[in-house]
């Protein structure tokens, strides 16, 4: 057998016999990847901290008017979605180096560079198109109304107490 073929035999054997984890990209091998964001213990469930020390999952917003959502954590991965609206709320569900895996309000998941995210908490008004949505002080139909907004409006969340958050509607704007 020629020398070049002899060198390929161990490589082919490695590729055929190696466990899938060895061949997976580094970000897919991280401990606590998707679906493993909670730690069970002492009768309670706590969120695991990410590589930055911040909790996973957590809510942030887009810091730029144009953000590329990629298939993987790096510029070499293809762009799947381009967001063109600063302030859109997203959920960080994983971290790898300077990249953050996010999920948007529609459930779309992908990777963005951390520098394109802001810790500012925002909200997006959801509801049927063509009408107004009443925003209430509490998650109860009988709670006092604090504002009305069209679906797609982005607002800044000033504070959040449990499932209810105070909204600043003066900075709200229609999503494009």
KACORUR-V577777 format. One record per residue. N is the residue number from 1. SS is DSSP state (h for helix, s for strand, l for the rest). Layout:
# KACORUR-V577777
((N/SS) (N/SS))
This chain:
# KACORUR-V577777
((1/l) (2/l) (3/h) (4/h) (5/h) (6/h) (7/h) (8/h) (9/h) (10/h) (11/h) (12/h) (13/h) (14/h) (15/h) (16/h) (17/h) (18/l) (19/l) (20/h) (21/h) (22/h) (23/h) (24/l) (25/l) (26/h) (27/h) (28/h) (29/h) (30/l) (31/l) (32/l) (33/l) (34/l) (35/l) (36/l) (37/l) (38/s) (39/s) (40/s) (41/s) (42/l) (43/l) (44/s) (45/s) (46/s) (47/s) (48/s) (49/s) (50/l) (51/l) (52/l) (53/l) (54/l) (55/s) (56/s) (57/l) (58/s) (59/s) (60/s) (61/s) (62/s) (63/l) (64/l) (65/l) (66/l) (67/s) (68/s) (69/s) (70/s) (71/l) (72/l) (73/l) (74/l) (75/l) (76/l) (77/l) (78/l) (79/s) (80/s) (81/s) (82/s) (83/s) (84/l) (85/l) (86/l) (87/l) (88/l) (89/s) (90/s) (91/s) (92/s) (93/s) (94/s) (95/s) (96/s) (97/l) (98/l) (99/s) (100/s) (101/s) (102/s) (103/s) (104/l) (105/l) (106/l) (107/l) (108/l) (109/s) (110/s) (111/s) (112/s) (113/s) (114/h) (115/h) (116/h) (117/s) (118/s) (119/l) (120/l) (121/l) (122/s) (123/s) (124/s) (125/l) (126/l) (127/l) (128/l) (129/l) (130/l) (131/l) (132/s) (133/s) (134/s) (135/s) (136/s) (137/l) (138/l) (139/l) (140/l) (141/l) (142/l) (143/l) (144/l) (145/s) (146/s) (147/s) (148/s) (149/s) (150/s) (151/l) (152/l) (153/s) (154/s) (155/s) (156/s) (157/s) (158/s) (159/s) (160/s) (161/s) (162/l) (163/l) (164/s) (165/s) (166/s) (167/s) (168/s) (169/s) (170/s) (171/s) (172/s) (173/s) (174/s) (175/l) (176/l))
